[in-house]
Amino acid sequence: MSEPPHEVDPVRLGAYFALVEVSDLLRHAIEQQLREAGGLTFVRFQILMRLRLTETGSHRMTDLADAIVHSRSGLTYQVGLLEQAGLITRAPSPDDDRGVTVTITDAGRDLIAQVLPGHEEVVGRMLFEPLSQDAARTLSGLLTPVRDHMRALPPRSAGRRRRSRPD
């Protein structure tokens, strides 16, 4: 005898697919703008923006990986490319012998200043143009607790690393 089909809440399913589609369409437009305006990928833009928004212009690599939801190895690769381009520097963390701190350079700040107006235009046109100020406030009010709930879970860096080969 087969199991009865699982009941799917159509409201939740619709909200989920709408969120995913909006996110995908927005990200595609942003990635295109960043590539054209500054030769940046979305991940590299996120790294530079996170650094730019800190008071010191620096972040520990592990914290940065968690902030942008990227693997440690993937972040190391992206940071290496940004470092080669002169947009960031890496140095041993002053607080942790095993840690590495990443710092944005003046060239990195200049590149962000170059791409940011177009980025803001794309986000405004695609995400906020069809919304009133009250609707944007409501959207923020809906998404903030969801994000906070997800961020309260252990960060990816706290998880065990998978071994590439068995013992």
Disulfide bonds with the S-S distance in Angstrom:
none
